[in-house]
């Protein structure tokens, strides 16, 4: 190893009672994954997937221990030009220790089937109920969107995971990890690293499944660089695991409309990521409010007790007031389409004002023009600014 490489230490498997843990020391700081729900596999690809982009972000080559899938390494070679295109990263393919250089594929896992990364949001509920997956495992990762210290929010989420698993015949699995607390991983934004972090968990589960399903955030036609993208998610695959996306053909508000009459969704939908409350949805952030507007437009908001929407007779007035408090929104296309489809006059006015702030506000004139051009080029807006 040389000074321009990031060494991933020996990967260790430990068992403490019912809990299985996989650990590796990276820059003398341990990264671990653990679960009491099933045995986790030792897989070099776990740490390669999680740490490739952070290592490239600091212009270093990742040095991996043990055996590594030839297919995974070849897929990374295909990914590197895309990462260079998006973020100007150097094309530094990981190096594998001599004893681990792959020649033949390893044995297939003893179990077959799919694991779905499940957060209880619109994308993952759509994948579960409309994606045709027939998931064997529903996997929630404590330590990604929800911090390890947040036990209260975890306790409030577990009934959602268990209810979804019971309805679909899947097995609920909770994993914990300190990956997001590691100094190397924190060199880079979660927006860039989350796809590799999700794929890392899939490689831990190859004793149980041979497919990992990641619910798409963006459409296949979306050109934006993003950590979980249809151009790269499948390239985290190995000879033992296929990583696939679900739902990249459908816009999020259309996904919501497809599932909004499901009792499970009405009782358990969780879209909030700002964690303003101790559990559930805050009902005031951008994502919560856009979800609520879609539901209100469809006449379904009163059925969703997971949102604090106020009195039914004042839904439109309260939604408008909350929208007026948002500085801007990233859901520009959703706003435009909802205006075309018809909204209450108060809500429509608030949505127009929000669009105006989003397209004419900070951070800069150049960024503003690029943002507007992107949406106009793809036919998402009916007007120009």
C-alpha positions as CSV (number, residue, x, y, z in Angstrom):
1,X,0.0,0.0,0.0
2,X,1.2,3.6,-0.7
3,X,0.3,7.0,0.7
4,X,-2.3,7.6,-1.9
5,X,-4.4,4.5,-1.0
6,X,-7.1,4.1,1.6
7,X,-6.7,0.7,3.3
8,X,-9.7,-1.3,4.3
9,X,-8.6,-3.6,7.1
10,X,-9.3,-7.3,7.6
11,X,-13.1,-7.9,7.7
12,X,-14.2,-9.7,10.9
13,X,-17.4,-11.5,11.7
14,X,-18.5,-11.6,15.4
15,X,-21.5,-13.0,17.2
16,X,-22.8,-11.7,20.5
17,X,-25.8,-13.7,21.5
18,X,-28.4,-13.3,18.7
19,X,-26.5,-10.3,17.2
20,X,-24.2,-10.7,14.3
21,X,-21.6,-8.0,13.5
22,X,-19.3,-7.4,10.5
23,X,-16.4,-5.0,11.2
24,X,-13.4,-3.5,9.4
25,X,-10.9,-0.9,10.6
26,X,-10.5,1.9,8.1
27,X,-7.9,4.5,8.9
28,X,-7.7,3.0,12.4
29,X,-11.4,3.7,13.0
30,X,-13.9,0.7,12.9
31,X,-16.8,0.6,10.6
32,X,-19.4,-2.0,11.6
33,X,-22.8,-3.4,10.5
34,X,-24.9,-5.5,12.8
35,X,-28.3,-7.2,13.0
36,X,-30.1,-9.5,15.5
37,X,-32.5,-10.7,12.7
38,X,-30.1,-12.8,10.6
39,X,-26.5,-13.8,10.1
40,X,-24.5,-11.2,8.0
41,X,-22.1,-12.4,5.4
42,X,-18.4,-11.4,5.2
43,X,-18.2,-9.6,1.8
44,X,-15.3,-7.4,0.6
45,X,-17.8,-5.8,-1.7
46,X,-19.7,-4.3,1.3
47,X,-16.8,-2.0,2.2
48,X,-15.9,-1.5,-1.5
49,X,-19.4,-0.2,-2.3
50,X,-19.7,2.0,0.8
51,X,-16.3,3.6,0.5
52,X,-15.5,3.8,-3.2
53,X,-16.9,7.3,-3.7
54,X,-15.6,8.7,-0.5
55,X,-12.1,7.5,-1.4
56,X,-12.4,8.9,-4.9
57,X,-13.6,12.2,-3.4
58,X,-10.2,12.6,-1.8
59,X,-8.4,11.3,-4.9
60,X,-7.3,8.1,-3.3
61,X,-7.4,4.5,-4.5
62,X,-9.3,2.0,-2.3
63,X,-7.3,-1.0,-1.1
64,X,-9.5,-4.0,-0.3
65,X,-8.7,-7.1,1.6
66,X,-9.7,-10.7,1.0
67,X,-11.5,-12.2,-2.0
68,X,-13.5,-9.8,-4.2
69,X,-15.9,-10.6,-7.0
70,X,-14.4,-10.2,-10.5
71,X,-17.9,-9.0,-11.7
72,X,-18.0,-6.3,-9.0
73,X,-14.5,-5.0,-10.0
74,X,-15.5,-5.0,-13.7
75,X,-18.7,-3.1,-12.9
76,X,-16.7,-0.5,-10.9
77,X,-14.5,0.0,-14.0
78,X,-17.7,0.8,-15.9
79,X,-18.8,3.1,-13.2
80,X,-15.7,5.2,-12.9
81,X,-16.2,7.2,-16.2
82,X,-19.7,8.1,-15.0
83,X,-18.4,9.4,-11.7
84,X,-15.7,11.3,-13.5
85,X,-18.3,12.9,-15.8
86,X,-20.5,13.8,-12.8
87,X,-18.0,15.0,-10.2
88,X,-14.6,15.0,-11.9
89,X,-13.3,12.1,-9.9
90,X,-10.1,10.3,-10.9
91,X,-10.5,6.9,-12.5
92,X,-8.8,5.0,-9.6
93,X,-10.0,1.4,-9.7
94,X,-9.9,-0.4,-6.3
95,X,-6.9,-2.6,-5.7
96,X,-7.4,-6.0,-4.1
97,X,-4.8,-7.8,-1.9
98,X,-2.9,-10.5,-3.8
99,X,-4.4,-13.3,-1.8
100,X,-7.9,-12.0,-2.7
101,X,-7.5,-11.4,-6.4
102,X,-10.5,-13.1,-8.0
103,X,-10.3,-15.7,-10.7
104,X,-13.6,-17.7,-10.5
105,X,-17.0,-16.7,-9.2
106,X,-17.8,-17.8,-5.7
107,X,-20.6,-20.2,-4.9
108,X,-24.1,-18.8,-5.2
109,X,-25.9,-18.0,-1.9
110,X,-27.9,-20.7,-0.3
111,X,-31.0,-18.6,-0.3
112,X,-32.6,-16.9,-3.3
113,X,-35.0,-14.0,-3.5
114,X,-35.1,-10.2,-3.2
115,X,-34.5,-7.8,-0.3
116,X,-36.1,-4.4,-0.6
117,X,-34.6,-1.4,1.2
118,X,-37.6,-0.1,3.0
119,X,-38.1,3.3,4.7
120,X,-41.9,3.6,4.7
121,X,-41.8,6.5,2.2
122,X,-43.7,6.9,-1.1
123,X,-40.9,5.3,-3.2
124,X,-40.5,2.2,-1.1
125,X,-44.2,1.6,-0.5
126,X,-44.7,1.9,-4.3
127,X,-42.0,-0.7,-4.9
128,X,-43.4,-3.0,-2.3
129,X,-47.1,-2.8,-3.4
130,X,-46.8,-2.0,-7.1
131,X,-43.3,-3.0,-8.2
132,X,-44.0,-6.7,-8.7
133,X,-41.1,-7.6,-6.5
134,X,-42.4,-10.3,-4.1
135,X,-39.7,-9.3,-1.6
136,X,-38.4,-11.9,0.8
137,X,-36.8,-9.4,3.1
138,X,-37.8,-5.8,4.0
139,X,-34.7,-4.1,5.2
140,X,-34.4,-0.9,7.3
141,X,-31.0,0.5,8.0
142,X,-30.7,2.3,11.4
143,X,-27.9,4.8,11.1
144,X,-28.6,6.1,7.5
145,X,-31.6,8.5,7.4
146,X,-32.1,8.0,11.1
147,X,-29.2,8.5,13.5
148,X,-28.1,5.7,15.7
149,X,-28.8,7.8,18.8
150,X,-32.4,8.3,17.8
151,X,-34.0,5.3,19.6
152,X,-37.4,7.1,19.9
153,X,-37.8,7.5,16.2
154,X,-36.7,3.9,15.6
155,X,-39.3,2.6,18.1
156,X,-42.0,4.6,16.3
157,X,-40.9,3.2,12.9
158,X,-40.7,-0.5,13.7
159,X,-44.5,-1.0,13.7
160,X,-44.5,0.3,10.1
161,X,-41.8,-2.2,9.1
162,X,-43.6,-5.1,10.8
163,X,-47.0,-4.2,9.4
164,X,-45.6,-3.9,5.8
165,X,-43.8,-7.3,6.2
166,X,-46.9,-9.0,7.7
167,X,-49.1,-7.8,4.8
168,X,-46.7,-8.9,2.1
169,X,-45.4,-12.1,3.7
170,X,-41.8,-10.7,3.9
171,X,-39.4,-10.9,6.8
172,X,-38.6,-7.7,8.6
173,X,-34.9,-7.0,9.1
174,X,-33.3,-4.2,10.9
175,X,-29.6,-3.5,10.5
176,X,-27.5,-0.9,12.5
177,X,-24.3,0.7,11.3
178,X,-22.0,3.5,12.2
179,X,-20.9,4.1,8.6
180,X,-22.2,7.6,8.4
181,X,-20.2,8.5,11.5
182,X,-16.9,7.4,10.0
183,X,-14.5,10.3,9.1
184,X,-13.7,8.9,5.6
185,X,-17.4,8.5,4.7
186,X,-18.2,12.0,5.9
187,X,-15.7,13.5,3.5
188,X,-18.5,13.4,0.9
189,X,-22.1,14.3,0.9
190,X,-24.9,11.7,1.4
191,X,-26.4,12.8,-1.9
192,X,-23.4,11.2,-3.6
193,X,-22.8,8.2,-1.3
194,X,-26.2,6.8,-0.4
195,X,-26.5,4.4,-3.4
196,X,-23.2,2.7,-2.5
197,X,-24.2,2.6,1.1
198,X,-27.5,0.8,0.3
199,X,-25.7,-1.6,-2.0
200,X,-23.2,-2.4,0.8
201,X,-26.0,-3.7,2.9
202,X,-27.2,-6.0,0.1
203,X,-23.7,-7.7,0.0
204,X,-24.1,-8.4,3.7
205,X,-27.3,-10.4,3.0
206,X,-26.0,-12.8,0.3
207,X,-26.5,-15.7,2.6
208,X,-30.3,-15.1,2.3
209,X,-31.0,-13.3,-1.0
210,X,-29.5,-12.8,-4.5
211,X,-31.2,-9.5,-5.4
212,X,-31.3,-6.1,-3.7
213,X,-34.0,-3.7,-4.7
214,X,-33.4,0.1,-4.4
215,X,-36.4,2.3,-4.9
216,X,-35.7,5.0,-7.5
217,X,-35.8,8.6,-6.5
218,X,-35.2,10.0,-10.0
219,X,-36.6,9.0,-13.4
220,X,-34.4,7.2,-15.9
221,X,-34.5,10.3,-18.1
222,X,-33.3,12.6,-15.3
223,X,-29.8,13.8,-16.0
224,X,-28.9,15.0,-12.6
225,X,-25.9,13.4,-10.8
226,X,-27.2,11.5,-7.8
227,X,-25.9,8.8,-5.5
228,X,-28.7,6.3,-6.4
229,X,-29.2,6.6,-10.1
230,X,-30.4,4.2,-12.9
231,X,-27.0,4.7,-14.6
232,X,-25.0,3.3,-11.7
233,X,-27.1,1.4,-9.1
234,X,-26.9,-1.9,-11.1
235,X,-23.1,-1.5,-11.3
236,X,-22.8,-2.3,-7.6
237,X,-23.7,-5.9,-8.5
238,X,-21.4,-8.9,-8.0
239,X,-21.4,-12.6,-9.0
240,X,-23.5,-13.2,-5.9
241,X,-25.8,-10.2,-5.8
242,X,-27.8,-8.3,-8.4
243,X,-28.6,-4.7,-7.5
244,X,-31.7,-3.4,-9.2
245,X,-33.8,-0.2,-9.2
246,X,-37.6,-0.2,-9.0
247,X,-39.9,2.7,-10.1
248,X,-37.6,4.7,-12.3
249,X,-40.4,5.0,-14.9
250,X,-42.8,6.8,-12.6
251,X,-42.9,10.2,-11.1
252,X,-43.2,10.4,-7.3
253,X,-46.6,12.1,-7.3
254,X,-47.9,9.4,-9.6
255,X,-46.5,6.8,-7.3
256,X,-48.4,8.4,-4.4
257,X,-51.7,8.4,-6.4
258,X,-51.2,4.7,-7.2
259,X,-50.9,3.7,-3.5
260,X,-53.0,6.4,-1.6
261,X,-56.0,4.2,-1.2
262,X,-54.1,1.4,0.5
263,X,-55.0,1.2,4.2
264,X,-51.4,0.2,5.0
265,X,-50.1,3.4,3.3
266,X,-52.7,5.6,4.9
267,X,-51.8,4.3,8.4
268,X,-48.0,4.2,8.0
269,X,-46.7,6.5,5.3
270,X,-43.5,8.4,6.4
271,X,-42.0,11.0,4.1
272,X,-40.4,13.5,6.4
273,X,-36.6,13.5,6.5
274,X,-36.0,16.7,8.5
275,X,-36.8,15.0,11.8
276,X,-38.4,18.1,13.3
277,X,-40.6,15.9,15.5
278,X,-39.8,12.9,17.7
279,X,-41.5,10.6,15.3
280,X,-43.4,10.4,12.0
281,X,-44.0,13.4,9.7
282,X,-43.5,17.0,10.7
283,X,-46.2,18.2,8.2
284,X,-44.4,21.5,7.7
285,X,-41.3,20.7,5.6
286,X,-41.1,20.8,1.8
287,X,-41.5,17.0,1.3
288,X,-44.4,16.7,3.8
289,X,-46.3,19.6,2.3
290,X,-45.9,18.5,-1.3
291,X,-47.2,15.1,-0.3
292,X,-50.1,16.7,1.5
293,X,-51.0,18.9,-1.5
294,X,-51.1,15.9,-3.8
295,X,-53.4,14.1,-1.3
296,X,-55.6,17.2,-0.8
297,X,-55.9,17.6,-4.6
298,X,-57.1,14.0,-4.8
299,X,-59.5,14.5,-1.9
300,X,-57.6,11.9,0.3
301,X,-55.8,14.1,2.9
302,X,-58.4,13.5,5.5
303,X,-57.7,9.7,5.4
304,X,-54.0,10.2,6.3
305,X,-53.7,10.5,10.0
306,X,-49.9,10.4,9.7
307,X,-50.1,14.1,8.8
308,X,-51.1,16.9,11.1
309,X,-53.3,18.7,8.7
310,X,-55.6,20.6,11.0
311,X,-59.3,20.7,10.8
312,X,-60.8,19.2,7.5
313,X,-62.9,22.4,7.0
314,X,-59.7,24.4,7.0
315,X,-57.3,22.2,5.0
316,X,-57.0,24.6,2.1
317,X,-56.4,27.6,4.3
318,X,-53.8,25.8,6.5
319,X,-52.0,24.3,3.6
320,X,-51.7,27.6,1.9
321,X,-50.3,29.2,5.1
322,X,-47.7,26.5,5.5
323,X,-46.7,26.7,1.9
324,X,-46.2,30.4,2.2
325,X,-43.7,29.8,5.0
326,X,-41.4,27.6,2.8
327,X,-38.5,29.6,1.3
328,X,-38.4,27.4,-1.8
329,X,-39.2,23.9,-3.1
330,X,-37.3,21.3,-5.1
331,X,-40.6,19.8,-6.3
332,X,-41.0,22.3,-9.2
333,X,-42.5,19.8,-11.7
334,X,-45.0,18.6,-9.1
335,X,-46.1,22.1,-8.4
336,X,-46.5,22.9,-12.1
337,X,-48.6,19.8,-12.8
338,X,-50.8,20.3,-9.8
339,X,-51.6,23.8,-11.0
340,X,-52.5,22.5,-14.4
341,X,-54.7,19.8,-12.9
342,X,-56.5,22.2,-10.6
343,X,-56.2,23.2,-6.9
344,X,-58.2,25.1,-4.4
345,X,-57.8,28.8,-5.1
346,X,-55.9,29.5,-1.9
347,X,-53.5,26.6,-2.3
348,X,-53.0,27.4,-6.0
349,X,-52.0,30.9,-5.1
350,X,-49.5,29.7,-2.5
351,X,-48.1,27.1,-4.9
352,X,-47.6,29.9,-7.5
353,X,-45.8,32.1,-5.0
354,X,-43.6,29.1,-3.9
355,X,-42.7,28.5,-7.6
356,X,-41.8,32.1,-8.0
357,X,-39.5,32.0,-4.9
358,X,-37.9,28.8,-6.1
359,X,-37.1,30.1,-9.5
360,X,-36.2,33.6,-8.7
361,X,-34.4,33.3,-5.4
362,X,-30.9,32.5,-4.3
363,X,-28.2,31.0,-4.5
364,X,-27.2,32.8,-7.7
365,X,-28.4,34.1,-11.0
366,X,-26.4,31.5,-12.9
367,X,-27.7,28.6,-10.8
368,X,-31.2,30.0,-11.1
369,X,-31.0,30.1,-14.9
370,X,-29.5,26.6,-15.1
371,X,-32.3,25.3,-12.8
372,X,-35.0,26.9,-14.9
373,X,-33.4,25.7,-18.2
374,X,-33.3,22.1,-16.9
375,X,-37.0,22.0,-16.1
376,X,-38.0,23.8,-19.3
377,X,-35.8,21.6,-21.5
378,X,-37.6,18.5,-20.1
379,X,-41.0,20.0,-20.6
380,X,-41.7,20.3,-16.9
381,X,-42.7,24.0,-16.8
382,X,-45.4,25.8,-18.8
383,X,-43.9,29.2,-18.2
384,X,-40.5,31.0,-18.3
385,X,-38.7,33.2,-15.8
